[in-house]
């Protein structure tokens, strides 16, 4: 008798993990696959997809399971998963994380928000939505988000044995980092027990989310002759806020001495300045604030600040938009704004 609760037309149970670099989704996918293959004797495969291998860039990890007598002859990315795990909620700004999700699929999101708010933002029509505050668990236990997400995924993928994963955690850390064994096991258990579910029943004949492969704006049919890019400084249109891993710098203008140490440390020119006069009437540049559109949350500015003008803040929904001070770029998309 099959232990897989569902299968697609090829006999696979498929999982897709959506994340950004630095949160450990690649490792989580490997551990999930090993648990099914080595622990349960299933056939399985795991691989990841990402661009530049650095923190903050989008990452996808894919896991396929099938019965031992079924061969895996498909090695393409998973387009219609049974389970999607979203390690970083703000990814929906850059990536359609629910693309291809089956009508009876399960979506796990690392978030503190309400079910209905997430459903609205991600345009989820039906299926089961699971929420776990993996970031808070990781911060409190001084571990990483992926261990808490693994705990929640084990609650969802209930044919996997959570005790086997705890043994894997012990073997992974006990030799080099024995002090991390118990915190990671606690993180896993909290993720397993704290995850909450809400099901939105699909209507009769409901279809899954159609998978859409993102296409580049400029291709062989749309590229200008000679490869000319007509828009000046088009990188200013990018929104890097989806790269933040849950924290951002908070600016207190009353404590700022306008030393520019933060601007020197910032790799993305997030700080906005204006010309003014000091108390003696001398011209000087004064820091107005932060353009959070370009802030990846590296917090190098907080480390560089010699005062308490910049501090680390757990990001809250809407904070960046309410406190953003925008840059003034007079030339955008090939013309004058």
Protein Blocks (a to p, Z undefined) as FASTA:
>chain_A
ZZbfbdcfkopacddddddehilmmmmmmmmmmmmmmmnopacddddddfddcehiacdd
ddddddfklccfbfcdcfbdfbdcdfblklmmmpcfkgoiafkbccddddfbdfklmmmm
nopabdcdddddfklmmmmnopafklmmmmmmmmmmmmbcfklmmmmmmmmmmmmmmmlm
mmmmmmmmmmmmmpccddddddehiacddddddddfbdfklpcghhiafbghkllmpcfk
lmpghiacdddfklpgolommmmmpmnlpaccdddddfkopacdddfbdcfklpgolomm
mmmpmblkbccddddehklmmmpccdddfbgghiaZZ
